[in-house]
Amino acid sequence: MTPLSSYFLLLVIMVFNSFSSQAQERPRELGIKIGVLPSGEQNSITDVSGVSVGQLTKIQGDQIRTGVTAILPHQSNLFQNKVPAAVYVGNGFGKLAGSTQIEELGNIESPIILTNTLSVAAGIEGIVKYTLAESGNESVQSVNAVVGETNDGYLNDIRGMHVSAEDVKQAILSAKSEIVEEGNVGAGTGTVCFGFKGGIGTSSRKLPDNLGGFTVGVLVQTNFGGVLQFNGVPLGEELNQYTFRNQLESADGSCMIIVATDAPVNERNLKRMAERAMLGLARTGGIASNGSGDYVIAFSNYQGNLIPHQSKPYEKQAVHMLANDDMTSLFLATIEATEEAIINSLWAATDMKGKDGRLIKALPKDKTMEILRKYNRLP
């Protein structure tokens, strides 16, 4: 096959996957309601106004199953207008570039990139090139690039390092505030979750006006193990597929969780929100195994709290922030949106054959619906 024909084959596969994903009903549309809070209009991280997501999917030949997912906290120059942020490590067997500066300074100054383990360097390079090229950044000489990963090496030729800096830039430049494609796309192209095909998933919660009216959105890259719980139903046991079922399956893997909100929350309370995202992961049956890299990045893009790159010396900064007593509804929103985002990643994923002929089957949806009815979890 010529390079040109391979390129067109890749485009056909990407377009087909896009149409398939968009045509498929999500669990909430089928009457599977997770949690008690209402979702946002798109049930997506992009329900947080200003947040955009771009993805690049690489499916080539029999071996390459990988990609990039880019999350932009707002639409203006991120380096010049940083967002308050925090990181929480559920289990640290992973690589999260840029995390120490977030911890130290409490902000993010770049797009957030998700990709595979051996492409973190490409993620950094792509962010740096994108940032240096932005208007207003002509004098910039240091960029804290934020890049997270999971290991897609079961289905993908990860050693080939097929993600380039240009791929990363393309994902960033393609970011939109529309509903996010889920499943076998972007950084979730080659991932595996609970023994089924994992991927990218997203969800949101919109608080009622008497609780502030704020929005919380979550995006996940799922690639981990455990005993799957689907809206409180022991689905992994019912399907007879779960970690340590016969002492052969591995529980190792990783999950990247991105939490966004428009609420005026400072870095300290953003970390508290990030901690609650792990409770959402636990509600799906994830166990944060020894070999799992489970990281949460939380940020607020509340306009009044954006952090200018340069300010006058000793100038007092006005910061708007919710009181601790007002955080509980945001905690619940984070937990519920994380749980549903993980479920959505599984629901949208489809069977995938990859490296060395390995095949990972998707969650069996018809059987899942039968089990949910058995437990009275469907109307």
NUMAR-636071 format. One record per residue (C-alpha): residue number from 1; x, y, z. Coordinates in steps of 0.001 Angstrom, whole numbers. Example, Ala and Ser with C-alpha at 12.3 -4.5 7.8 and 13.67 -1.06 7.14 Angstrom:
BEGIN
SITE  k  u  v  w
SITE  1  12300  -4500  7800 .
SITE  2  13670  -1060  7140 .
// end
This chain:
BEGIN
SITE  k  u  v  w
SITE  1  0  0  0 .
SITE  2  1407  3388  -965 .
SITE  3  1827  6164  1650 .
SITE  4  -919  8152  -96 .
SITE  5  -3407  5276  -40 .
SITE  6  -2555  4607  3610 .
SITE  7  -3320  8252  4385 .
SITE  8  -6723  8084  2677 .
SITE  9  -7510  4820  4470 .
SITE  10  -6777  6550  7773 .
SITE  11  -9111  9407  6850 .
SITE  12  -11896  6985  5918 .
SITE  13  -11523  5120  9212 .
SITE  14  -11534  8348  11216 .
SITE  15  -14630  9667  9419 .
SITE  16  -16443  6315  9807 .
SITE  17  -15636  6184  13511 .
SITE  18  -16830  9784  13899 .
SITE  19  -20190  9078  12264 .
SITE  20  -20605  5837  14236 .
SITE  21  -19922  7550  17538 .
SITE  22  -22198  10481  16840 .
SITE  23  -25058  8199  15752 .
SITE  24  -24915  6074  18880 .
SITE  25  -27203  6891  21785 .
SITE  26  -25522  7565  25100 .
SITE  27  -26646  5864  28327 .
SITE  28  -28531  8942  29574 .
SITE  29  -30498  9087  26311 .
SITE  30  -31548  5471  26911 .
SITE  31  -32933  6294  30347 .
SITE  32  -29854  5347  32376 .
SITE  33  -29661  8200  34854 .
SITE  34  -26497  8359  36936 .
SITE  35  -26693  10464  40089 .
SITE  36  -29257  13037  41181 .
SITE  37  -27976  16302  39682 .
SITE  38  -28989  17377  36159 .
SITE  39  -26414  17295  33400 .
SITE  40  -25467  20276  31282 .
SITE  41  -26966  20780  27830 .
SITE  42  -24366  18616  26056 .
SITE  43  -23482  16434  29070 .
SITE  44  -19884  17288  28257 .
SITE  45  -16873  19112  29687 .
SITE  46  -17589  21737  27020 .
SITE  47  -20731  22712  28935 .
SITE  48  -18314  24794  31017 .
SITE  49  -18366  27961  28954 .
SITE  50  -15062  28637  27213 .
SITE  51  -13690  25098  27462 .
SITE  52  -12856  23447  24138 .
SITE  53  -11564  20013  23166 .
SITE  54  -9638  18856  20093 .
SITE  55  -8706  15303  19152 .
SITE  56  -6462  13543  16660 .
SITE  57  -6918  9807  16080 .
SITE  58  -4197  7618  14567 .
SITE  59  -5392  4286  13172 .
SITE  60  -2889  3025  10613 .
SITE  61  -2254  -484  9343 .
SITE  62  -2494  -3338  11835 .
SITE  63  -312  -1878  14581 .
SITE  64  -998  1823  15203 .
SITE  65  -3919  2609  17518 .
SITE  66  -3245  5848  19366 .
SITE  67  -3872  9585  19378 .
SITE  68  -4072  12926  21158 .
SITE  69  -6779  14723  23122 .
SITE  70  -6318  18442  23881 .
SITE  71  -8307  20382  26480 .
SITE  72  -8196  24202  26410 .
SITE  73  -9517  25871  29597 .
SITE  74  -10564  29073  27789 .
SITE  75  -10461  30731  24382 .
SITE  76  -7840  33430  24894 .
SITE  77  -4050  33211  25331 .
SITE  78  -3551  30720  28179 .
SITE  79  12  31734  28883 .
SITE  80  -957  35374  29324 .
SITE  81  -4177  34526  31218 .
SITE  82  -3526  31471  33381 .
SITE  83  -6261  29543  35209 .
SITE  84  -6273  28501  38885 .
SITE  85  -5655  24763  39023 .
SITE  86  -4725  21790  41157 .
SITE  87  -3539  18197  40752 .
SITE  88  -4466  15162  42820 .
SITE  89  -2629  11856  42525 .
SITE  90  -4803  8820  43201 .
SITE  91  -1935  6471  42386 .
SITE  92  1333  7726  40986 .
SITE  93  2471  5001  38585 .
SITE  94  2440  7350  35606 .
SITE  95  3858  10432  33966 .
SITE  96  2146  13792  34390 .
SITE  97  4411  16473  32958 .
SITE  98  4018  19929  34466 .
SITE  99  2407  18763  37705 .
SITE  100  5031  20166  40090 .
SITE  101  4622  23708  38795 .
SITE  102  837  23418  39104 .
SITE  103  1337  22293  42700 .
SITE  104  3792  25100  43419 .
SITE  105  2028  28028  41753 .
SITE  106  -1583  26844  41650 .
SITE  107  -2194  27564  37977 .
SITE  108  -2084  26202  34426 .
SITE  109  -624  28201  31545 .
SITE  110  -964  25761  28630 .
SITE  111  -3445  23477  26941 .
SITE  112  -3762  20087  28660 .
SITE  113  -2659  17218  26442 .
SITE  114  -3554  13543  26891 .
SITE  115  -1755  10868  24853 .
SITE  116  116  7587  25316 .
SITE  117  2976  6953  27751 .
SITE  118  5863  7169  25294 .
SITE  119  4484  10264  23562 .
SITE  120  4630  12610  26567 .
SITE  121  7746  14234  25090 .
SITE  122  5910  14881  21815 .
SITE  123  3076  16382  23857 .
SITE  124  5463  18776  25570 .
SITE  125  7084  19767  22289 .
SITE  126  3730  20350  20602 .
SITE  127  2482  22560  23442 .
SITE  128  5712  24563  23487 .
SITE  129  5626  25151  19738 .
SITE  130  1968  26163  19896 .
SITE  131  2532  28532  22829 .
SITE  132  5631  30220  21408 .
SITE  133  3792  30871  18140 .
SITE  134  824  32596  19790 .
SITE  135  526  36342  19356 .
SITE  136  1700  38110  22496 .
SITE  137  4178  35405  23462 .
SITE  138  7112  36683  21428 .
SITE  139  9308  37080  24531 .
SITE  140  8344  33819  26245 .
SITE  141  11303  31572  27126 .
SITE  142  9705  29042  29478 .
SITE  143  6446  27111  29158 .
SITE  144  5009  24693  31708 .
SITE  145  3472  22155  29328 .
SITE  146  864  19905  30980 .
SITE  147  781  16403  29495 .
SITE  148  -871  13286  30914 .
SITE  149  -860  9743  29610 .
SITE  150  -2049  6170  29789 .
SITE  151  -287  3146  28304 .
SITE  152  -2063  1914  25163 .
SITE  153  656  -654  24404 .
SITE  154  -1686  -3662  24362 .
SITE  155  -3392  -2515  21160 .
SITE  156  -881  52  19891 .
SITE  157  2716  -147  18711 .
SITE  158  3677  2202  21516 .
SITE  159  7423  1702  20976 .
SITE  160  7053  3195  17516 .
SITE  161  6267  6591  19106 .
SITE  162  3874  7474  16300 .
SITE  163  2534  10699  17846 .
SITE  164  4434  13777  16691 .
SITE  165  4606  17354  17958 .
SITE  166  2703  18377  14821 .
SITE  167  -73  15928  15726 .
SITE  168  -306  17600  19117 .
SITE  169  -478  21066  17569 .
SITE  170  -3177  19868  15175 .
SITE  171  -5263  18552  18075 .
SITE  172  -4921  21892  19895 .
SITE  173  -5809  23913  16811 .
SITE  174  -8864  21734  16127 .
SITE  175  -10346  22331  19599 .
SITE  176  -14052  23215  19619 .
SITE  177  -16671  23880  22264 .
SITE  178  -19088  21394  20748 .
SITE  179  -19985  17999  22166 .
SITE  180  -16904  15811  22541 .
SITE  181  -16577  12610  20534 .
SITE  182  -16182  9613  22850 .
SITE  183  -14842  6069  22744 .
SITE  184  -12082  4977  20350 .
SITE  185  -10837  8478  19576 .
SITE  186  -7906  10723  20438 .
SITE  187  -5936  9589  23457 .
SITE  188  -8504  6841  24032 .
SITE  189  -7992  5127  20677 .
SITE  190  -6005  2170  22030 .
SITE  191  -7074  1992  25677 .
SITE  192  -8648  -879  27644 .
SITE  193  -10927  -500  30684 .
SITE  194  -12256  -3253  32990 .
SITE  195  -11207  -5738  30290 .
SITE  196  -13437  -4036  27708 .
SITE  197  -12541  -1389  25147 .
SITE  198  -12029  1906  26962 .
SITE  199  -11542  5378  25546 .
SITE  200  -12481  9017  25945 .
SITE  201  -15608  9874  27911 .
SITE  202  -17160  13068  29190 .
SITE  203  -20066  14320  31291 .
SITE  204  -21226  17419  33148 .
SITE  205  -23456  18611  35954 .
SITE  206  -25364  21900  36124 .
SITE  207  -26140  23069  39648 .
SITE  208  -29531  24688  40294 .
SITE  209  -29602  28430  40893 .
SITE  210  -30054  28024  44640 .
SITE  211  -26718  26175  44700 .
SITE  212  -24958  28810  42622 .
SITE  213  -25927  27734  39103 .
SITE  214  -22358  26638  38360 .
SITE  215  -21290  23940  35901 .
SITE  216  -18797  21133  36455 .
SITE  217  -17509  19187  33446 .
SITE  218  -15307  16103  33387 .
SITE  219  -13325  14375  30640 .
SITE  220  -11627  11007  31159 .
SITE  221  -9130  8793  29352 .
SITE  222  -9934  5295  30667 .
SITE  223  -7345  2516  30699 .
SITE  224  -7659  779  34076 .
SITE  225  -8987  -2283  35838 .
SITE  226  -11167  -3364  38733 .
SITE  227  -14644  -4789  39175 .
SITE  228  -17038  -2827  36976 .
SITE  229  -20019  -1199  38689 .
SITE  230  -22550  309  36301 .
SITE  231  -24820  2766  38100 .
SITE  232  -24637  670  41257 .
SITE  233  -25101  -2664  39450 .
SITE  234  -22307  -5298  39810 .
SITE  235  -21935  -5549  36046 .
SITE  236  -18426  -7016  36063 .
SITE  237  -19575  -9922  38200 .
SITE  238  -22733  -10426  36164 .
SITE  239  -20681  -10532  32953 .
SITE  240  -18059  -12731  34649 .
SITE  241  -15294  -10324  33657 .
SITE  242  -13344  -8615  36394 .
SITE  243  -9868  -8278  37835 .
SITE  244  -8458  -11416  39511 .
SITE  245  -11405  -13520  38322 .
SITE  246  -8941  -16341  37684 .
SITE  247  -5764  -14725  39042 .
SITE  248  -4534  -14069  35496 .
SITE  249  -6054  -10743  34531 .
SITE  250  -4104  -7633  35369 .
SITE  251  -5678  -4740  37220 .
SITE  252  -2945  -2365  36122 .
SITE  253  -3564  596  33848 .
SITE  254  -4299  4266  34263 .
SITE  255  -6995  6912  34218 .
SITE  256  -6579  10584  33443 .
SITE  257  -9406  12762  34763 .
SITE  258  -9824  16431  33836 .
SITE  259  -12278  18456  35948 .
SITE  260  -13400  21896  34753 .
SITE  261  -15694  24422  36409 .
SITE  262  -16840  28005  35943 .
SITE  263  -17283  28418  39705 .
SITE  264  -14987  30916  41480 .
SITE  265  -12854  28298  43208 .
SITE  266  -9233  28778  44256 .
SITE  267  -6475  26191  43909 .
SITE  268  -6997  24813  47425 .
SITE  269  -10640  23980  46854 .
SITE  270  -9902  22830  43318 .
SITE  271  -7671  20199  44882 .
SITE  272  -10552  19164  47096 .
SITE  273  -12706  18795  43972 .
SITE  274  -9936  16757  42319 .
SITE  275  -9880  14422  45312 .
SITE  276  -13619  13804  44901 .
SITE  277  -13101  12752  41285 .
SITE  278  -11383  9634  42614 .
SITE  279  -14604  8839  44467 .
SITE  280  -16333  8901  41088 .
SITE  281  -13759  6451  39752 .
SITE  282  -14330  4223  42773 .
SITE  283  -18090  4229  42115 .
SITE  284  -17380  2535  38765 .
SITE  285  -15318  -187  40465 .
SITE  286  -11844  1188  39742 .
SITE  287  -9285  142  42351 .
SITE  288  -6238  2368  41627 .
SITE  289  -3954  -646  41431 .
SITE  290  -220  -650  42119 .
SITE  291  601  -193  38428 .
SITE  292  -2043  2419  37725 .
SITE  293  -1403  6096  37059 .
SITE  294  -4567  7793  38266 .
SITE  295  -4295  11569  38035 .
SITE  296  -6852  14345  38343 .
SITE  297  -6319  17867  37020 .
SITE  298  -8928  20409  38139 .
SITE  299  -9199  24017  36973 .
SITE  300  -11576  26972  37149 .
SITE  301  -11966  29377  34239 .
SITE  302  -14041  31901  36195 .
SITE  303  -13229  35099  34324 .
SITE  304  -12595  37245  37390 .
SITE  305  -9863  34916  38664 .
SITE  306  -7702  34534  35562 .
SITE  307  -4065  35152  36473 .
SITE  308  -2157  37616  34279 .
SITE  309  1337  36573  33268 .
SITE  310  2661  39978  34273 .
SITE  311  1370  42294  36972 .
SITE  312  2690  45375  38706 .
SITE  313  5082  44689  41608 .
SITE  314  3313  44364  44987 .
SITE  315  -57  45103  43430 .
SITE  316  -2816  43500  45483 .
SITE  317  -4888  41007  43534 .
SITE  318  -8625  40667  44027 .
SITE  319  -9693  37024  44104 .
SITE  320  -13300  35858  44161 .
SITE  321  -13847  32508  45778 .
SITE  322  -16595  30422  47275 .
SITE  323  -16530  29685  50977 .
SITE  324  -15713  26166  52123 .
SITE  325  -19339  25704  53162 .
SITE  326  -20415  26262  49548 .
SITE  327  -18235  23492  48098 .
SITE  328  -20316  20425  48858 .
SITE  329  -22589  20692  45816 .
SITE  330  -19511  21026  43598 .
SITE  331  -18056  17912  45233 .
SITE  332  -21179  15927  44383 .
SITE  333  -21216  17308  40840 .
SITE  334  -17598  16204  40380 .
SITE  335  -18280  12687  41666 .
SITE  336  -21342  12183  39495 .
SITE  337  -19802  13658  36334 .
SITE  338  -16671  11525  36751 .
SITE  339  -18694  8341  37204 .
SITE  340  -20825  9066  34152 .
SITE  341  -17836  10117  32013 .
SITE  342  -16186  6744  32680 .
SITE  343  -19390  4888  31837 .
SITE  344  -19765  6985  28676 .
SITE  345  -16220  6069  27597 .
SITE  346  -17112  2378  27780 .
SITE  347  -20504  2809  26136 .
SITE  348  -19144  4698  23125 .
SITE  349  -16203  2367  22531 .
SITE  350  -16373  -323  19861 .
SITE  351  -14458  -3559  19286 .
SITE  352  -10871  -2949  18267 .
SITE  353  -8232  -5203  16758 .
SITE  354  -4690  -3919  17057 .
SITE  355  -1065  -4817  17630 .
SITE  356  -147  -8456  16942 .
SITE  357  -3752  -9243  16080 .
SITE  358  -5010  -8623  19613 .
SITE  359  -8730  -8009  19893 .
SITE  360  -10516  -6141  22677 .
SITE  361  -14290  -6391  22669 .
SITE  362  -16548  -3504  23611 .
SITE  363  -18946  -3628  26517 .
SITE  364  -21865  -5848  25394 .
SITE  365  -24637  -3257  25393 .
SITE  366  -27642  -5540  24889 .
SITE  367  -26531  -7796  27737 .
SITE  368  -25801  -4744  29891 .
SITE  369  -29333  -3430  29327 .
SITE  370  -30767  -6810  30337 .
SITE  371  -28762  -6768  33561 .
SITE  372  -29781  -3188  34355 .
SITE  373  -33435  -4174  33936 .
SITE  374  -32875  -7132  36231 .
SITE  375  -31702  -4711  38930 .
SITE  376  -34505  -2228  38178 .
SITE  377  -32063  439  37025 .
SITE  378  -34040  1284  33900 .
SITE  379  -37442  3020  33815 .
// end
